[in-house]
Amino acid sequence: MFYNFEKMLVKDVMSKDFLLIDENEKLNSSIEKMLANNLVEMFIINENKDLIGLITLKDISNIKKNNLNENLPVKEYMNSKLITIDKEEDISKCRDIMLSNKIGRLPVIENNKLIGVIRIKEIRDYYYMRVEELSVQLDNIISNINEAVCVINKEGIVVLWNKKSEELYGVKFHEIIGKKITDFFPNAMMWKVLKDKKPIYNALHKPKEDSFVILSIFPIYIKGEFLGVVSTDRDITEVMGLSEKLEKVTNTLNYLKKEVDKYSSNSFSHIIGKSDKILEKVEIAKQVSKSDISILITGESGTGKEVFARAIHEYSGKKGLFVPVNCSAIPSELLESELFGYEGGAFSGANKKGKIGLFELANNGTIFLDEIGEMPLFMQAKLLRVLQEKEIRRVGGTKNIKINTRVISATNKDLKKLIKEGKFREDLYYRLNVVEINIPPLRERKEDIVLLIDYFIESICKRNSLKLPEIEKDVYDILTNYEWKGNVRELKNIIEYLIIFSKNSYISKDIIPNHILLKNKHCDQSQEECILDLNEAIKRLEVDLIKKALKVSKSNKAEAAKLLNIPRSTLYYKISSYNIKIDK
């Protein structure tokens, strides 16, 4: 089928023109009422107005043919085995029921009361209306599609010729319709398909001296019967004109696929932290995101500069893409062509069709220039010109291309120091640094570390379909007091390590890498400053003694309580309070 009819409910199609007859009314008077109302059936109801039967014109014909007594009540002649339908059903179900049961109507029932009738007439009128609507739609579609469409019947007579066919071949609809295709095109490939019934795919055809088309021709079969041939012809001169746009769309789609694989969504909600320092930076980022000014994000490696840049882009509401570029990862000799693109044949080994650059890809969006301090001086000059002129020129090209791209850059280096050393242009620095957002290192916002640990554990376990592990309290203390020179990135890597090497979904301090333990500031029991904290010292002593008692008693709690000289209930409470794991 070419179409799926839109769903139409019984209540929208049913007729409300029906005759209700009391079950005790005489048949002859009921027949007069039915004929007077020009109806072909009467519906029989009881004293509660419930539908109980049906008498059709065919039933009346049989009654008269058999000379039955027409003075009896209608209930003596009615058909009480009714098939009914609900008003919320699809009209197509009515059609199927009526065909399979060979009946001409379906009563529509609600609470045993007749509220409407679906007859063959309603079904027919509905489908006639659908066919007429779809016929108009089909005519509009075929007339306006950007391909020439022609259909011939099995005698070779043209039965369909759309507007694009008129334009492409210079023959009007009224001239060719109803005529043989060979009268106008003696060598028409459609005629060949008509004879051998074999399709032709994507054949090159030249209808005029200065134009080329790609055409495909297929035989038409309906229920195994051959009915004719259809051809679709596309003007490839137009296709060639769209080639550059298609290339750009392809690059965009490829880029988007990579980005979607990396991120499901990005916004300020993905910046994890409650410390004053991080909340202050988020507020600044929100304030500047709605403008087009250039932003420089600074901070140590791994602090989340790209996460901030993505959040600014998402919050800005820009329709274009967010395109990240790591300036240190692209060889300097390729950086210009990557950023600005190149024309076909610009240099050996390049794509013959050319390639759009990342600035064009980010048009109406944001380009994120990470590690901007690594950009070579010759490219800094070109970047400055782009920022000033708001236009780029592809490598090997001759025309300037206007762009509307917001620039966010980032670095973990001291750009002012690089300026003094002659490694970074001062004028470019002030172009990039209209607003600077310095992301604090993790060691300066320790109150965020526990939040980040929980966030990473949940996201990593969810991504890998793992059970959320329990975590020994000391693990939080150790990780919170570590320096984290790699910042958030290093923390995430460690959490992945702990999840991988955790046993029985339990993360203990025993599996924390040694380099963290050695540099950890967390107090050991032997350290004097911890002993001065009496509560902490008592807690540690109790935990150690309970663990030893459980070990000696082979995890027998009753025996351990005797060794510790405390009630068993007290031992249970302390085991629970200190979250002591018992080996089984």
C-alpha positions in Angstrom: 0.0 0.0 0.0 1.1 3.5 -0.7 -0.7 5.1 2.2 -1.8 4.4 5.7 -5.2 5.9 6.4 -5.2 8.1 9.4 -7.1 6.7 12.4 -10.8 7.6 12.4 -13.0 6.7 15.4 -16.5 5.3 15.1 -18.0 8.3 17.0 -16.7 10.7 14.3 -18.4 8.7 11.4 -21.5 7.0 12.9 -25.0 8.0 11.8 -27.5 9.2 14.3 -30.4 8.6 12.0 -32.0 5.5 13.3 -35.4 4.2 14.4 -36.1 2.8 17.9 -39.2 0.5 18.3 -40.5 -0.8 21.6 -40.4 -4.6 21.8 -44.2 -4.8 22.2 -45.2 -2.6 19.3 -47.0 -4.4 16.4 -44.9 -5.4 13.4 -47.2 -3.8 10.8 -47.2 -0.3 12.5 -43.4 -0.6 12.9 -42.9 -1.3 9.2 -44.9 1.8 8.3 -42.6 3.9 10.6 -39.5 2.4 9.0 -40.7 3.1 5.5 -41.9 6.6 6.4 -38.4 7.4 7.7 -36.8 5.9 4.5 -34.7 3.5 6.7 -33.7 -0.1 6.0 -33.8 -1.3 9.6 -35.4 -0.8 12.9 -33.8 -1.3 16.3 -35.8 -3.0 19.1 -35.6 -1.8 22.7 -37.1 -3.0 26.0 -38.8 -0.9 28.6 -35.4 0.2 30.0 -34.5 1.6 26.5 -31.8 -1.1 26.2 -31.1 -2.4 22.7 -32.3 -6.0 22.4 -32.8 -6.7 18.7 -32.9 -5.7 15.1 -35.2 -6.1 12.1 -33.9 -5.3 8.6 -35.7 -4.7 5.3 -34.5 -8.2 4.3 -36.2 -9.7 7.4 -39.5 -7.9 6.5 -39.3 -9.2 2.9 -39.0 -12.8 4.3 -41.9 -12.2 6.7 -44.2 -11.1 3.8 -43.0 -13.8 1.6 -44.0 -16.4 4.2 -47.3 -14.7 4.9 -46.5 -14.4 8.7 -48.8 -12.6 11.1 -47.8 -9.0 11.1 -50.1 -8.1 14.1 -47.7 -9.8 16.5 -45.2 -7.7 18.5 -41.8 -7.0 16.9 -40.0 -9.0 19.5 -41.4 -12.2 17.9 -39.5 -11.5 14.7 -36.4 -9.6 15.8 -32.8 -10.9 15.5 -31.5 -10.8 19.1 -28.0 -12.0 18.2 -26.5 -8.5 17.6 -22.9 -7.6 16.9 -22.2 -4.2 18.3 -19.2 -1.7 18.3 -17.9 0.8 20.8 -17.7 4.5 19.8 -14.0 4.7 20.5 -13.1 1.9 18.0 -11.3 2.5 14.7 -13.6 2.7 11.7 -11.4 0.1 9.9 -12.4 -2.5 12.6 -16.1 -1.9 11.6 -15.2 -2.6 8.0 -13.5 -5.9 9.0 -16.3 -7.0 11.2 -19.0 -6.3 8.6 -17.1 -8.1 5.9 -16.3 -11.2 7.9 -19.9 -11.5 9.3 -21.6 -10.4 6.0 -23.7 -7.8 7.7 -24.7 -4.3 6.6 -24.7 -2.4 9.8 -23.2 -2.2 13.3 -25.1 -0.6 16.2 -22.9 1.7 18.4 -23.6 0.9 22.0 -23.0 2.9 25.2 -24.3 1.5 28.5 -26.6 -0.9 26.5 -28.2 2.1 24.8 -28.0 2.7 21.0 -26.2 6.0 20.3 -25.5 5.6 16.6 -25.2 3.2 13.6 -22.3 2.4 11.3 -23.8 1.2 7.9 -22.1 0.3 4.6 -23.0 3.8 3.5 -20.9 5.4 6.3 -18.0 3.1 5.6 -18.2 3.8 1.8 -18.5 7.6 2.3 -15.6 7.6 4.7 -13.2 5.8 2.3 -14.4 7.8 -0.7 -13.5 10.9 1.2 -10.1 9.5 2.2 -9.4 8.5 -1.4 -10.3 11.9 -2.7 -8.1 13.6 -0.1 -5.2 11.3 -0.8 -5.6 11.7 -4.5 -5.2 15.5 -4.1 -2.3 15.0 -1.8 -0.6 12.6 -4.2 -1.1 15.0 -7.1 0.4 17.9 -5.1 3.4 15.7 -4.0 4.2 14.4 -7.4 3.8 17.9 -8.9 6.2 19.5 -6.5 8.9 16.9 -5.9 12.2 17.8 -7.3 12.4 14.9 -9.7 10.7 14.2 -13.1 8.2 11.4 -12.7 6.6 9.6 -15.6 4.2 6.6 -15.6 3.1 4.6 -18.6 0.6 1.8 -18.7 1.3 -1.6 -20.2 0.3 -0.3 -23.7 3.0 2.4 -23.4 0.5 5.2 -22.9 1.6 8.1 -20.6 -0.7 8.3 -17.6 1.4 10.5 -15.3 3.7 13.4 -16.2 4.6 15.9 -13.5 5.8 19.6 -13.6 9.5 18.6 -13.3 9.1 16.4 -16.4 7.7 19.4 -18.3 10.7 21.5 -17.2 13.3 18.9 -17.9 12.0 17.6 -21.3 10.1 20.7 -22.6 6.8 18.7 -23.2 3.6 19.9 -21.6 1.2 17.7 -19.6 -1.7 18.2 -22.0 0.5 17.4 -25.0 1.8 14.0 -23.8 -0.9 12.6 -21.5 -2.8 9.8 -23.1 -0.2 9.4 -25.9 2.4 6.8 -26.4 5.8 7.6 -24.9 7.6 6.7 -28.2 5.6 9.4 -30.0 7.8 11.9 -28.2 10.9 9.9 -27.3 11.5 7.1 -29.9 14.5 5.7 -28.0 12.9 6.0 -24.5 14.5 3.6 -22.1 11.0 3.2 -20.5 9.9 1.3 -23.6 12.8 -1.2 -23.1 11.7 -1.8 -19.5 8.1 -2.2 -20.7 9.2 -5.0 -23.1 11.7 -6.9 -20.9 10.3 -5.9 -17.5 13.8 -5.5 -16.0 14.5 -2.4 -13.9 17.2 0.1 -14.7 19.1 1.8 -11.9 20.8 5.2 -11.9 21.4 5.4 -15.7 23.1 8.5 -17.1 20.9 10.2 -19.6 21.4 13.4 -21.7 18.0 14.9 -22.6 19.5 18.1 -23.8 22.9 19.3 -25.1 23.7 21.1 -21.9 22.1 18.9 -19.3 22.5 15.5 -17.7 20.1 13.4 -15.7 20.3 10.3 -13.6 17.2 8.1 -14.2 15.8 4.9 -12.6 13.0 2.9 -14.3 11.0 0.2 -12.6 8.2 -2.2 -13.8 4.9 -1.8 -11.7 3.3 -4.9 -10.3 0.2 -5.0 -8.1 -0.7 -8.4 -6.7 1.5 -10.0 -9.3 -0.2 -8.3 -12.2 2.0 -6.2 -14.5 0.5 -2.7 -14.9 3.1 -0.5 -16.5 6.4 1.3 -15.9 7.5 4.3 -13.7 10.6 6.4 -14.2 12.2 9.0 -11.9 14.7 11.4 -13.4 16.9 13.8 -11.4 18.8 16.7 -12.9 22.4 16.1 -11.7 23.4 19.7 -12.6 21.4 20.7 -9.6 23.0 17.9 -7.6 26.4 19.1 -8.5 25.4 22.6 -7.3 24.5 21.1 -4.0 27.8 19.1 -3.7 29.6 21.7 -1.5 26.6 21.9 0.8 26.4 18.2 1.0 30.1 18.0 1.9 29.5 20.5 4.7 26.5 18.5 6.0 28.5 15.3 5.9 31.3 16.8 7.9 28.8 18.2 10.4 27.1 14.9 10.8 30.4 13.1 11.3 31.4 15.6 13.9 28.0 15.4 15.7 28.2 11.6 15.9 31.6 11.9 17.7 30.2 14.5 20.0 27.0 12.6 20.8 29.1 9.5 21.6 31.1 11.6 24.1 28.3 13.6 25.7 24.6 13.1 26.1 24.0 16.7 27.2 26.0 19.5 28.7 25.0 22.4 30.9 26.0 24.0 34.2 24.2 21.2 36.0 27.2 19.0 35.0 29.6 21.2 36.9 29.8 19.4 40.2 30.5 21.5 43.3 29.0 23.5 46.1 32.1 25.4 47.2 32.0 29.2 47.1 34.9 29.3 44.6 33.3 27.1 42.0 29.8 28.7 42.5 31.4 32.1 41.9 32.9 30.9 38.6 29.6 29.4 37.5 27.8 32.7 38.1 30.3 34.6 36.1 30.1 32.1 33.3 26.3 32.4 33.2 26.5 36.2 33.1 28.8 36.3 30.1 27.3 33.3 28.2 24.4 35.3 26.6 26.9 37.8 25.0 29.3 37.2 22.1 32.4 38.4 23.8 35.5 36.3 23.8 36.3 34.4 27.0 39.6 33.1 28.2 39.3 30.1 30.7 42.5 29.6 32.7 43.4 27.0 35.3 45.6 24.0 35.9 45.3 20.9 33.7 42.3 18.7 34.5 40.3 21.4 36.3 37.4 21.1 33.7 38.0 24.1 31.4 36.3 22.3 28.5 33.3 21.4 30.7 32.9 25.1 31.5 33.2 26.1 27.8 30.5 23.6 26.8 28.3 24.8 29.6 28.7 28.4 28.5 27.8 27.4 24.9 24.7 25.4 26.0 23.5 28.2 28.3 23.9 30.8 25.5 21.2 29.2 23.4 23.2 29.4 20.2 21.9 27.3 17.4 25.3 26.4 16.0 27.7 23.7 17.1 30.2 23.6 19.9 33.5 22.7 18.2 36.5 21.9 20.5 40.0 22.2 19.1 43.2 21.1 20.9 45.8 23.5 19.5 48.6 21.4 20.8 47.4 18.2 19.2 47.3 19.4 15.6 50.7 19.7 13.8 51.5 23.4 13.1 51.7 22.8 9.3 48.1 21.5 9.3 46.6 23.9 11.8 45.6 26.6 9.3 43.8 24.1 7.0 42.0 22.5 10.0 40.8 25.8 11.4 40.0 27.6 8.1 39.5 24.7 5.6 40.9 24.4 2.1 39.8 24.4 -1.5 40.1 21.4 -3.7 43.6 20.9 -5.0 45.1 23.3 -2.5 47.9 20.9 -1.8 48.9 17.3 -2.5 47.1 14.6 -0.5 44.1 16.9 0.2 40.5 16.0 -0.6 39.8 16.9 -4.2 36.5 18.5 -3.2 38.1 20.6 -0.5 37.1 20.7 3.1 35.4 23.2 5.4 37.3 24.4 8.4 36.4 24.2 12.1 35.5 27.9 12.2 32.9 27.4 9.5 31.7 24.2 11.2 31.1 26.3 14.3 29.3 29.1 12.5 26.5 30.5 14.6 27.9 28.5 17.5 31.1 28.3 19.5 34.7 27.2 18.8 36.7 26.2 21.8 40.5 26.8 21.3 42.1 24.7 24.1 45.8 25.0 24.8 45.8 28.4 23.0 49.3 29.0 24.4 50.7 26.3 22.2 49.5 28.0 19.0 52.5 29.0 16.8 53.1 32.7 16.2 52.2 32.7 12.5 48.8 31.2 13.3 48.3 33.7 16.1 48.5 36.5 13.5 45.9 34.8 11.3 43.6 34.1 14.2 43.8 37.8 15.2 42.7 38.8 11.8 39.7 36.4 11.9 38.7 37.9 15.3 39.0 41.4 13.9 37.3 40.9 10.5 34.8 38.1 11.4 35.7 36.3 8.2 38.0 33.5 7.1 39.7 32.5 3.9 40.2 28.8 3.1 43.7 27.6 2.2 44.1 28.0 -1.6 40.9 30.0 -1.8 40.4 33.6 -3.1 37.2 34.7 -1.4 36.5 35.6 2.2 33.7 33.8 4.0 31.8 35.7 6.7 31.4 33.8 10.0 29.5 34.4 13.2 31.5 32.2 15.6 32.0 32.8 19.3 35.5 32.1 20.5 36.3 30.6 23.9 39.9 29.8 24.5 41.7 28.1 27.4 45.2 27.5 28.7 47.0 26.2 31.7 50.0 28.5 31.0 50.8 32.0 32.1 50.1 33.9 28.8 51.5 37.2 30.2 54.8 35.4 30.8 54.7 34.0 27.3 54.1 37.6 26.0 57.3 38.7 27.8 59.2 35.8 26.3 57.9 36.7 22.8 56.0 33.5 22.4 52.5 35.0 22.4 51.1 38.1 20.8 49.9 40.8 23.2 47.3 42.1 20.8 45.8 38.6 20.5 45.8 38.1 24.2 43.6 41.2 24.8 41.3 40.1 21.9 40.9 36.6 23.6 40.8 37.8 27.2 37.8 40.1 27.3 36.6 38.1 30.3 38.8 35.7 32.1 37.4 32.8 34.2 40.0 31.1 36.3 39.0 27.6 37.4 40.3 26.8 40.9 42.3 23.6 41.4 40.7 20.8 43.3 42.9 21.2 46.4 41.4 24.7 46.8 37.8 23.4 46.9 38.1 20.2 49.0 34.4 20.4 50.0 33.6 19.4 46.4 35.7 16.2 46.4 33.2 14.0 48.1 30.5 15.2 45.7 32.7 14.5 42.7 33.6 11.0 44.1 29.9 10.1 44.4 29.1 11.6 40.9 31.9 9.6 39.2 31.1 6.4 41.0 27.4 6.6 40.0 28.1 7.6 36.3 30.9 5.0 35.8 28.8 2.2 37.3 25.7 3.3 35.3 27.8 3.4 32.1 29.2 -0.1 32.7 26.0 -1.6 34.2 27.7 -2.2 37.6 26.3 -2.4 41.1 27.0 0.7 43.2 29.8 -0.2 45.6 29.9 0.5 49.3 32.8 2.8 50.4 34.9 2.6 53.5 34.8 6.0 55.3 38.6 6.2 55.4 38.6 6.2 51.5 36.8 9.5 51.5 39.2 11.0 54.1 42.3 9.9 52.2 41.0 11.1 48.8 39.8 14.4 50.3 43.3 15.1 51.8 45.3 14.3 48.6 46.8 17.1 46.6 45.3 16.2 43.2 47.8 17.8 40.9 45.9 16.3 38.0 42.7 17.8 39.5 39.3 16.5 38.4 40.7 14.4 35.6 43.1 12.6 37.9 40.3 12.1 40.5 38.0 10.5 37.8 40.8 8.2 36.7 41.4 7.0 40.3 37.7 6.4 40.9 37.7 4.2 37.7 40.7 2.3 39.1 39.0 1.8 42.5 35.8 0.5 40.9 37.7 -2.0 38.7 39.7 -3.4 41.6 37.0 -3.3 44.2 36.0 -6.7 45.7 32.4 -7.7 46.3 31.2 -4.2 45.5 33.3 -2.8 48.4 35.9 -0.1 48.0 38.4 -0.1 50.9 41.5 1.9 51.5 43.6 -1.2 50.9 43.2 -0.8 47.1 44.1 2.9 47.0 47.3 3.3 44.9 50.4 3.7 47.0 51.4 7.0 45.6 48.2 8.5 47.0 48.7 6.8 50.4 52.3 8.0 50.6 51.4 11.6 49.9 48.2 11.6 51.8 47.8 14.2 54.7 45.3 12.0 56.4 46.3 11.4 60.1 47.4 7.9 61.1 46.7 6.7 64.6 50.4 7.0 65.4 50.6 10.7 64.5 50.6 13.0 67.5 48.1 15.5 66.2 45.4 12.8 65.8 46.0 11.4 69.4 45.3 14.9 70.7 41.7 14.5 69.3 40.3 12.4 72.1 37.1 11.4 70.4 38.9 10.3 67.2 41.5 8.4 69.3 38.8 6.6 71.2 36.9 5.8 68.0 40.0 4.4 66.3 40.9 2.3 69.4 37.4 0.9 69.6 37.4 0.0 65.9 40.8 -1.8 66.2 39.8 -3.7 69.3 36.5 -4.8 67.8 38.2 -6.0 64.6 40.8 -7.9 66.6 38.1 -9.5 68.8 36.1 -10.6 65.8 39.2 -12.0 64.2 40.1 -14.0 67.4 36.5 -15.3 67.7 36.3 -16.1 64.0 33.5 -13.6 63.5 31.4 -15.0 66.4 29.8 -11.9 67.8 28.7 -13.5 71.1 32.3 -14.7 71.7 33.7 -11.3 70.6 31.4 -9.5 73.1 32.7 -11.7 75.9 36.4 -10.9 74.9 35.6 -7.2 74.9 33.7 -7.5 78.2 30.7 -5.6 76.8 27.0 -6.6 76.3 26.3 -8.2 72.9 23.8 -5.4 72.1 26.5 -2.8 72.6 28.8 -4.7 70.2 26.0 -4.9 67.6 25.5 -1.1 67.9 29.2 -0.2 67.5 29.6 -2.6 64.6 26.7 -0.8 62.9 27.8 2.7 63.9 31.4 2.2 62.7 30.3 0.3 59.6 32.7 -2.6 60.4 32.7 -5.4 57.8 32.6 -8.9 59.2 34.3 -11.7 57.3 32.2 -14.8 56.9 
